[in-house]
Amino acid sequence: MSTIDTTLAIVHVIKRKGSASIEGIVDELDLAASTVHRHLLTLREQGYIVKHDDYRLGMRFLTLGGHVQTTHPVFDLVKRKVDQVATRQENEHSSSSRREAVGTTCTLKQGRTPCRPTR
């Protein structure tokens, strides 16, 4: 396993479990504790993981995900559609005395972009 493969395997263990200890990662990936510790230290220094009781994914992944989301080829299309739905819902509810917050969930999967309102 290459160094980057090891690092990514560690990240995926933490993601799948929600949090993980060095021992848990060692058991899961059958790696030396020193190897896991070295990778965790690098990930932590770069902001990709944080340590509370165990190791968890850090906020740096969120900024990467936001970048991927906004630069994805369908982002502008989905954003326009969501804005249209929001505007339509706002217009439909503008005369109502009770306002409700309505969100829209869009899932990008295999080239399709289904959107559905959520409450």
DSSP file (Angstrom, degrees, kcal/mol; ACC not computed):
  #  RESIDUE AA STRUCTURE BP1 BP2  ACC     N-H-->O    O-->H-N    N-H-->O    O-->H-N    TCO  KAPPA ALPHA  PHI   PSI    X-CA   Y-CA   Z-CA
    1    1 A M              0   0    0      0, 0.0     2,-0.0     0, 0.0     0, 0.0   0.000 360.0 360.0 360.0 131.5    0.0    0.0    0.0
    2    2 A S     >  -     0   0    0      1,-0.1     4,-2.3     4,-0.0     5,-0.2  -0.260 360.0-104.9 -74.6 167.4    1.4    3.4   -1.0
    3    3 A T  H  > S+     0   0    0      1,-0.2     4,-2.4     2,-0.2     5,-0.2   0.915 122.3  47.3 -59.3 -45.3    1.7    6.3    1.5
    4    4 A I  H  > S+     0   0    0      1,-0.2     4,-2.6     2,-0.2    -1,-0.2   0.879 109.9  53.6 -67.7 -35.8   -1.3    8.1    0.0
    5    5 A D  H  > S+     0   0    0      2,-0.2     4,-2.4     1,-0.2    -1,-0.2   0.904 109.6  49.0 -62.4 -40.5   -3.3    4.9    0.0
    6    6 A T  H  X S+     0   0    0     -4,-2.3     4,-2.2     2,-0.2    -2,-0.2   0.935 111.3  48.8 -63.8 -46.8   -2.6    4.5    3.7
    7    7 A T  H  X S+     0   0    0     -4,-2.4     4,-2.3     1,-0.2    -2,-0.2   0.931 113.7  46.1 -59.6 -46.6   -3.6    8.0    4.5
    8    8 A L  H  X S+     0   0    0     -4,-2.6     4,-2.5     1,-0.2    -1,-0.2   0.870 109.6  54.5 -66.7 -35.9   -6.8    7.7    2.6
    9    9 A A  H  X S+     0   0    0     -4,-2.4     4,-1.9    -5,-0.2    -1,-0.2   0.908 109.1  49.0 -62.5 -40.7   -7.6    4.4    4.2
   10   10 A I  H  X S+     0   0    0     -4,-2.2     4,-2.3     2,-0.2    -2,-0.2   0.926 110.4  50.5 -63.1 -45.8   -7.2    6.0    7.6
   11   11 A V  H  X S+     0   0    0     -4,-2.3     4,-2.5     1,-0.2    -2,-0.2   0.909 110.3  50.1 -58.9 -43.2   -9.5    8.9    6.6
   12   12 A H  H  X S+     0   0    0     -4,-2.5     4,-2.6     2,-0.2    -1,-0.2   0.848 107.8  52.7 -68.4 -33.5  -12.1    6.4    5.3
   13   13 A V  H  X S+     0   0    0     -4,-1.9     4,-2.4     2,-0.2     5,-0.2   0.945 111.6  46.4 -63.5 -46.7  -12.0    4.5    8.6
   14   14 A I  H  X S+     0   0    0     -4,-2.3     4,-1.9     1,-0.2    -2,-0.2   0.912 113.7  49.1 -62.6 -42.0  -12.6    7.7   10.6
   15   15 A K  H  < S+     0   0    0     -4,-2.5    -2,-0.2     2,-0.2    -1,-0.2   0.940 112.8  46.4 -61.8 -47.8  -15.4    8.7    8.2
   16   16 A R  H  < S+     0   0    0     -4,-2.6    -2,-0.2     1,-0.2    -1,-0.2   0.886 121.0  37.3 -64.1 -40.0  -17.2    5.3    8.4
   17   17 A K  H  < S-     0   0    0     -4,-2.4    -1,-0.2    -5,-0.2    -2,-0.2   0.661 100.0-129.8 -87.6 -16.7  -16.9    5.1   12.2
   18   18 A G  S  < S+     0   0    0     -4,-1.9    39,-0.4    -5,-0.2     2,-0.3  -0.134  86.4  10.7  90.1 -39.2  -17.5    8.8   12.9
   19   19 A S  S    S-     0   0    0     -6,-0.2     2,-0.3    37,-0.1    37,-0.2  -0.956  71.6-169.2-161.0 158.8  -14.4    8.7   15.1
   20   20 A A  B     -A   55   0A   0     35,-1.9    35,-3.0    -2,-0.3     2,-0.2  -0.996  16.1-134.2-155.3 148.2  -11.6    6.3   15.8
   21   21 A S     >  -     0   0    0     -2,-0.3     4,-2.2    33,-0.2     5,-0.2  -0.522  37.1-106.8 -91.8 166.6   -8.7    5.7   18.1
   22   22 A I  H  > S+     0   0    0      1,-0.2     4,-2.8     2,-0.2     5,-0.2   0.927 123.2  51.6 -58.1 -43.7   -5.2    4.8   17.0
   23   23 A E  H  > S+     0   0    0      1,-0.2     4,-2.6     2,-0.2    -1,-0.2   0.895 107.9  51.2 -62.3 -40.4   -5.8    1.3   18.2
   24   24 A G  H  > S+     0   0    0      2,-0.2     4,-2.2     1,-0.2    -1,-0.2   0.891 112.3  45.8 -63.9 -39.9   -9.1    1.0   16.3
   25   25 A I  H  X S+     0   0    0     -4,-2.2     4,-2.8     2,-0.2     5,-0.3   0.908 111.3  52.8 -69.1 -42.1   -7.4    2.1   13.1
   26   26 A V  H  X>S+     0   0    0     -4,-2.8     4,-1.7     1,-0.2     5,-0.9   0.935 112.7  44.7 -57.3 -47.9   -4.5   -0.3   13.7
   27   27 A D  H  <5S+     0   0    0     -4,-2.6    -1,-0.2     1,-0.2    -2,-0.2   0.901 115.4  47.9 -63.5 -41.8   -7.0   -3.2   14.2
   28   28 A E  H  <5S+     0   0    0     -4,-2.2    -2,-0.2    -5,-0.2    -1,-0.2   0.894 125.0  27.3 -68.0 -41.4   -9.1   -2.2   11.1
   29   29 A L  H  <5S-     0   0    0     -4,-2.8    -1,-0.2    -5,-0.1    -2,-0.2   0.479  97.8-126.3-104.7  -3.8   -6.2   -1.7    8.7
   30   30 A D  T  <5 +     0   0    0     -4,-1.7     2,-0.3    -5,-0.3    -3,-0.2   0.948  60.9 141.3  55.9  51.8   -3.6   -4.1   10.2
   31   31 A L      < -     0   0    0     -5,-0.9    -1,-0.2    -6,-0.2     2,-0.2  -0.793  59.1 -92.4-117.7 162.0   -0.9   -1.4   10.3
   32   32 A A     >  -     0   0    0     -2,-0.3     4,-2.2     1,-0.1     3,-0.4  -0.487  32.2-124.7 -70.6 144.1    1.7   -0.6   12.9
   33   33 A A  H  > S+     0   0    0      1,-0.2     4,-2.8     2,-0.2     5,-0.2   0.863 112.0  56.0 -58.5 -36.6    0.7    1.9   15.5
   34   34 A S  H  > S+     0   0    0      2,-0.2     4,-2.1     1,-0.2    -1,-0.2   0.873 107.0  49.5 -65.0 -36.3    3.7    4.1   14.6
   35   35 A T  H  > S+     0   0    0     -3,-0.4     4,-2.1     2,-0.2    -2,-0.2   0.944 113.1  45.7 -66.8 -48.0    2.6    4.2   11.0
   36   36 A V  H  X S+     0   0    0     -4,-2.2     4,-2.7     1,-0.2     5,-0.2   0.921 112.6  51.6 -60.9 -44.7   -1.0    5.2   11.9
   37   37 A H  H  X S+     0   0    0     -4,-2.8     4,-2.5     1,-0.2    -1,-0.2   0.910 108.7  50.8 -59.8 -43.8    0.3    7.8   14.4
   38   38 A R  H  X S+     0   0    0     -4,-2.1     4,-1.9     2,-0.2    -1,-0.2   0.913 112.8  45.4 -62.2 -44.1    2.6    9.4   11.8
   39   39 A H  H  X S+     0   0    0     -4,-2.1     4,-2.6     2,-0.2    -2,-0.2   0.912 112.9  50.4 -66.9 -41.8   -0.3    9.7    9.3
   40   40 A L  H  X S+     0   0    0     -4,-2.7     4,-2.7     1,-0.2    -2,-0.2   0.892 108.0  53.8 -62.7 -39.5   -2.7   11.0   11.9
   41   41 A L  H  X S+     0   0    0     -4,-2.5     4,-2.6    -5,-0.2    -1,-0.2   0.930 110.9  45.4 -61.4 -45.8   -0.1   13.6   13.0
   42   42 A T  H  X S+     0   0    0     -4,-1.9     4,-1.7     2,-0.2    -2,-0.2   0.932 113.8  48.8 -63.3 -46.1    0.2   14.9    9.4
   43   43 A L  H  <>S+     0   0    0     -4,-2.6     5,-2.4     1,-0.2     6,-1.0   0.888 113.2  48.3 -60.8 -39.2   -3.5   14.9    8.8
   44   44 A R  H ><5S+     0   0    0     -4,-2.7     3,-1.2     4,-0.2    -2,-0.2   0.913 108.6  52.5 -68.5 -43.6   -4.0   16.8   12.1
   45   45 A E  H 3<5S+     0   0    0     -4,-2.6    -1,-0.2     1,-0.3    -2,-0.2   0.830 111.2  48.4 -60.9 -32.0   -1.3   19.4   11.3
   46   46 A Q  T 3<5S-     0   0    0     -4,-1.7    -1,-0.3    -5,-0.2    -2,-0.2   0.475 117.2-113.4 -89.1  -3.4   -3.0   20.0    8.0
   47   47 A G  T < 5S+     0   0    0     -3,-1.2    13,-1.3    -4,-0.4    14,-0.3   0.579  84.1 118.4  85.5  10.2   -6.4   20.4    9.6
   48   48 A Y  S   <S+     0   0    0     -5,-2.4    10,-3.2    -6,-0.2     2,-0.3   0.730  79.9  23.5 -83.4 -21.7   -8.0   17.3    8.0
   49   49 A I  E     -B   57   0A   0     -6,-1.0     2,-0.3     8,-0.3     8,-0.2  -0.956  67.0-155.4-136.2 159.8   -8.6   15.6   11.3
   50   50 A V  E     -B   56   0A   0      6,-2.7     6,-2.8    -2,-0.3     2,-0.6  -0.927  14.0-134.0-129.1 156.3   -9.1   16.8   14.9
   51   51 A K  E     +B   55   0A   0     -2,-0.3     4,-0.2     4,-0.2     2,-0.0  -0.953  39.0 143.3-117.5 120.9   -8.5   15.0   18.1
   52   52 A H  S    S-     0   0    0      2,-2.7     3,-0.1    -2,-0.6    -1,-0.1   0.345  91.8 -36.1-109.9-109.6  -11.0   15.1   21.0
   53   53 A D  S    S+     0   0    0     -2,-0.0     2,-0.2     1,-0.0    -2,-0.0   0.896 140.7   8.0 -76.1 -45.0  -11.2   11.7   22.8
   54   54 A D  S    S-     0   0    0    -33,-0.1    -2,-2.7   -32,-0.0     2,-0.4  -0.599 100.8 -78.6-119.0-177.1  -10.7   10.0   19.4
   55   55 A Y  E     +AB  20  51A   0    -35,-3.0   -35,-1.9    -4,-0.2     2,-0.3  -0.720  48.4 178.2 -89.8 137.8   -9.8   11.3   16.0
   56   56 A R  E     - B   0  50A   0     -6,-2.8    -6,-2.7    -2,-0.4   -37,-0.1  -0.909  38.3 -87.1-132.2 159.6  -12.6   12.9   13.9
   57   57 A L  E     - B   0  49A   0    -39,-0.4    -8,-0.3    -2,-0.3     2,-0.1  -0.423  49.0-132.5 -65.9 143.8  -12.6   14.5   10.4
   58   58 A G    >   -     0   0    0    -10,-3.2     3,-1.2    -2,-0.1     4,-0.4  -0.409  21.2-101.6 -96.7 172.5  -11.8   18.2   10.5
   59   59 A M  T >> S+     0   0    0      1,-0.3     4,-1.5     2,-0.2     3,-0.7   0.670 107.6  80.8 -67.8 -18.4  -13.4   21.2    8.9
   60   60 A R  H 3> S+     0   0    0    -13,-1.3     4,-1.8     1,-0.3    -1,-0.3   0.854  87.6  57.5 -59.7 -32.5  -10.9   21.3    6.2
   61   61 A F  H <> S+     0   0    0     -3,-1.2     4,-2.8   -14,-0.3    -1,-0.3   0.854 101.1  57.7 -64.0 -33.3  -12.8   18.6    4.4
   62   62 A L  H <> S+     0   0    0     -3,-0.7     4,-2.5    -4,-0.4    -2,-0.2   0.910 105.3  48.6 -63.7 -42.5  -15.9   20.9    4.5
   63   63 A T  H  X S+     0   0    0     -4,-1.5     4,-1.8     2,-0.2    -1,-0.2   0.883 112.6  48.5 -67.0 -36.0  -14.0   23.6    2.6
   64   64 A L  H  X S+     0   0    0     -4,-1.8     4,-2.6     2,-0.2    -2,-0.2   0.923 111.5  49.8 -66.2 -43.2  -12.9   21.1    0.0
   65   65 A G  H  X S+     0   0    0     -4,-2.8     4,-2.7     1,-0.2    -2,-0.2   0.893 108.9  52.2 -62.8 -39.8  -16.4   19.8   -0.3
   66   66 A G  H  X S+     0   0    0     -4,-2.5     4,-2.4     2,-0.2    -1,-0.2   0.898 110.0  49.1 -62.3 -40.4  -17.7   23.3   -0.8
   67   67 A H  H  X S+     0   0    0     -4,-1.8     4,-1.5     2,-0.2    -2,-0.2   0.930 112.1  47.6 -64.3 -45.6  -15.2   23.9   -3.5
   68   68 A V  H  X S+     0   0    0     -4,-2.6     4,-0.7     1,-0.2     3,-0.2   0.922 112.4  51.0 -61.0 -43.9  -16.1   20.7   -5.3
   69   69 A Q  H >< S+     0   0    0     -4,-2.7     3,-0.8     1,-0.2    -2,-0.2   0.941 112.6  43.4 -59.5 -50.4  -19.8   21.4   -5.0
   70   70 A T  H 3< S+     0   0    0     -4,-2.4    -1,-0.2     1,-0.2    -2,-0.2   0.672 116.9  46.3 -76.6 -15.6  -19.6   24.9   -6.4
   71   71 A T  H 3< S+     0   0    0     -4,-1.5    -1,-0.2    -3,-0.2    -2,-0.2   0.413  82.8 117.0-103.3   0.7  -17.3   24.0   -9.3
   72   72 A H  S X< S-     0   0    0     -3,-0.8     3,-2.0    -4,-0.7     4,-0.5  -0.461  76.2-119.9 -66.9 139.6  -19.3   20.9  -10.3
   73   73 A P  T 3  S+     0   0    0      0, 0.0     4,-0.3     0, 0.0     3,-0.2   0.770 111.0  46.4 -54.9 -29.1  -20.6   21.2  -13.8
   74   74 A V  T 3> S+     0   0    0      1,-0.2     4,-2.8     2,-0.1     5,-0.3   0.485  85.0  94.8 -93.1  -1.2  -24.3   20.9  -12.7
   75   75 A F  H <> S+     0   0    0     -3,-2.0     4,-3.0     1,-0.2     5,-0.2   0.926  85.2  46.8 -57.5 -49.3  -24.0   23.3   -9.8
   76   76 A D  H  > S+     0   0    0     -4,-0.5     4,-2.4    -3,-0.2    -1,-0.2   0.899 113.5  49.3 -62.0 -40.4  -25.2   26.4  -11.7
   77   77 A L  H  > S+     0   0    0     -4,-0.3     4,-2.1     2,-0.2    -1,-0.2   0.945 114.4  44.3 -62.1 -48.8  -28.1   24.5  -13.2
   78   78 A V  H  X S+     0   0    0     -4,-2.8     4,-2.8     1,-0.2     5,-0.2   0.904 112.2  52.9 -64.0 -41.7  -29.2   23.1   -9.8
   79   79 A K  H  X S+     0   0    0     -4,-3.0     4,-2.7    -5,-0.3    -1,-0.2   0.918 109.1  49.2 -61.3 -43.9  -28.8   26.5   -8.2
   80   80 A R  H  X S+     0   0    0     -4,-2.4     4,-2.3    -5,-0.2    -1,-0.2   0.921 112.8  47.8 -61.0 -43.2  -31.0   28.1  -10.8
   81   81 A K  H  X S+     0   0    0     -4,-2.1     4,-2.5     2,-0.2    -2,-0.2   0.919 112.6  48.1 -64.8 -43.6  -33.7   25.4  -10.3
   82   82 A V  H  X S+     0   0    0     -4,-2.8     4,-2.7     1,-0.2    -2,-0.2   0.915 111.4  50.6 -63.0 -43.0  -33.5   25.7   -6.5
   83   83 A D  H  X S+     0   0    0     -4,-2.7     4,-2.6    -5,-0.2    -1,-0.2   0.894 110.0  50.8 -61.6 -39.5  -33.8   29.5   -6.8
   84   84 A Q  H  X S+     0   0    0     -4,-2.3     4,-2.6     2,-0.2    -2,-0.2   0.928 111.6  46.8 -63.1 -45.1  -36.8   29.1   -9.1
   85   85 A V  H  X S+     0   0    0     -4,-2.5     4,-2.8     2,-0.2     5,-0.2   0.922 113.3  49.1 -62.5 -44.1  -38.5   26.8   -6.6
   86   86 A A  H  X S+     0   0    0     -4,-2.7     4,-2.5     2,-0.2    -2,-0.2   0.911 112.4  47.6 -63.3 -42.8  -37.8   29.1   -3.7
   87   87 A T  H  X S+     0   0    0     -4,-2.6     4,-2.6     2,-0.2    -1,-0.2   0.921 112.7  49.2 -64.2 -43.8  -39.1   32.1   -5.5
   88   88 A R  H  X S+     0   0    0     -4,-2.6     4,-2.4     1,-0.2    -2,-0.2   0.926 113.1  46.8 -61.0 -45.3  -42.3   30.2   -6.5
   89   89 A Q  H  X S+     0   0    0     -4,-2.8     4,-1.8     2,-0.2    -1,-0.2   0.889 111.6  51.3 -65.7 -38.4  -42.8   29.0   -3.0
   90   90 A E  H  X S+     0   0    0     -4,-2.5     4,-0.7    -5,-0.2    -1,-0.2   0.920 111.6  47.3 -63.9 -43.2  -42.2   32.5   -1.6
   91   91 A N  H >< S+     0   0    0     -4,-2.6     3,-0.6     1,-0.2     4,-0.4   0.898 111.8  50.5 -64.7 -40.4  -44.7   34.0   -4.1
   92   92 A E  H 3< S+     0   0    0     -4,-2.4     3,-0.3     1,-0.2    -1,-0.2   0.822 118.8  37.6 -66.6 -31.2  -47.3   31.3   -3.2
   93   93 A H  H >< S+     0   0    0     -4,-1.8     3,-1.0    -5,-0.2    -1,-0.2   0.398  87.5  96.2-102.5   2.5  -46.9   31.9    0.5
   94   94 A S  T << S+     0   0    0     -4,-0.7    -1,-0.2    -3,-0.6    -2,-0.1   0.814  86.1  48.7 -67.1 -28.3  -46.5   35.7    0.5
   95   95 A S  T 3  S+     0   0    0     -4,-0.4    -1,-0.3    -3,-0.3     2,-0.2   0.592  91.9  99.9 -85.6  -8.3  -50.2   36.4    1.2
   96   96 A S    <   -     0   0    0     -3,-1.0    -3,-0.0     1,-0.1    -4,-0.0  -0.510  69.0-143.9 -77.6 143.5  -50.2   33.9    4.0
   97   97 A S  S    S+     0   0    0     -2,-0.2     2,-0.5     1,-0.1    -1,-0.1   0.714  88.3  65.4 -77.4 -19.5  -50.0   35.2    7.6
   98   98 A R  S    S-     0   0    0     -5,-0.0     2,-0.4     2,-0.0    -2,-0.1  -0.912  71.7-161.0-107.7 124.3  -47.9   32.2    8.6
   99   99 A R        -     0   0    0     -2,-0.5     2,-0.4    -5,-0.0    -5,-0.0  -0.869   5.1-167.2-105.1 135.5  -44.5   31.8    7.0
  100  100 A E        -     0   0    0     -2,-0.4     2,-0.6     2,-0.0    -7,-0.1  -0.943  23.0-123.0-119.7 142.8  -42.7   28.5    7.0
  101  101 A A        -     0   0    0     -2,-0.4     2,-0.5    18,-0.1    -2,-0.0  -0.738  32.0-173.7 -82.6 124.6  -39.1   27.8    6.1
  102  102 A V        -     0   0    0     -2,-0.6     2,-0.2   -16,-0.1    17,-0.2  -0.983   1.5-168.6-123.5 126.4  -38.9   25.3    3.3
  103  103 A G  E     -C  118   0B   0     15,-1.4    15,-2.5    -2,-0.5     2,-0.4  -0.544  13.6-134.6-103.6 173.9  -35.6   23.9    2.1
  104  104 A T  E     -C  117   0B   0     13,-0.3     2,-0.5    -2,-0.2   -22,-0.0  -0.998   8.9-154.7-132.3 131.3  -34.7   21.9   -0.9
  105  105 A T  E     -C  116   0B   0     11,-2.5    11,-2.0    -2,-0.4     2,-0.4  -0.912  11.9-172.1-105.7 127.6  -32.6   18.8   -1.0
  106  106 A C  E     -C  115   0B   0     -2,-0.5     2,-0.5     9,-0.2     9,-0.2  -0.970   6.0-160.4-119.8 134.3  -30.8   18.0   -4.2
  107  107 A T        -     0   0    0      7,-1.9     2,-0.8    -2,-0.4    -2,-0.0  -0.960   6.1-153.8-116.2 125.0  -28.9   14.8   -4.8
  108  108 A L        +     0   0    0     -2,-0.5     2,-0.4     5,-0.2     5,-0.2  -0.865  33.6 151.9 -96.3 112.5  -26.3   14.5   -7.5
  109  109 A K  B >   -D  112   0C   0      3,-1.9     3,-2.1    -2,-0.8    -2,-0.1  -0.954  63.6 -20.2-148.4 123.0  -26.1   10.8   -8.5
  110  110 A Q  T 3  S-     0   0    0     -2,-0.4     3,-0.1     1,-0.3    -1,-0.1   0.869 124.3 -50.1  48.8  48.1  -25.2    9.2  -11.7
  111  111 A G  T 3  S+     0   0    0      1,-0.2     2,-0.3     2,-0.0    -1,-0.3   0.426 114.6 110.7  79.5  -2.4  -25.9   12.3  -13.8
  112  112 A R  B <   -D  109   0C   0     -3,-2.1    -3,-1.9     2,-0.0    -1,-0.2  -0.782  49.0-162.1-106.4 151.9  -29.3   13.0  -12.4
  113  113 A T        +     0   0    0     -2,-0.3     2,-0.2    -5,-0.2    -5,-0.2  -0.538  13.9 179.9-131.3  68.4  -30.3   15.9  -10.2
  114  114 A P        -     0   0    0      0, 0.0    -7,-1.9     0, 0.0     2,-0.4  -0.516   8.1-166.2 -71.2 134.2  -33.6   15.1   -8.4
  115  115 A C  E     +C  106   0B   0     -2,-0.2    -9,-0.2    -9,-0.2    -2,-0.0  -0.948   8.8 177.8-119.5 141.5  -34.7   17.9   -6.1
  116  116 A R  E     -C  105   0B   0    -11,-2.0   -11,-2.5    -2,-0.4     2,-0.1  -0.997  30.6-113.0-143.5 139.1  -37.4   17.6   -3.5
  117  117 A P  E     -C  104   0B   0      0, 0.0     2,-0.3     0, 0.0   -13,-0.3  -0.375  31.7-160.7 -67.1 147.2  -38.8   20.1   -1.0
  118  118 A T  E      C  103   0B   0    -15,-2.5   -15,-1.4     1,-0.1     0, 0.0  -0.929 360.0 360.0-126.0 153.6  -38.1   19.3    2.7
  119  119 A R              0   0    0     -2,-0.3   -18,-0.1   -17,-0.2    -1,-0.1   0.310 360.0 360.0-126.6 360.0  -39.9   20.6    5.8
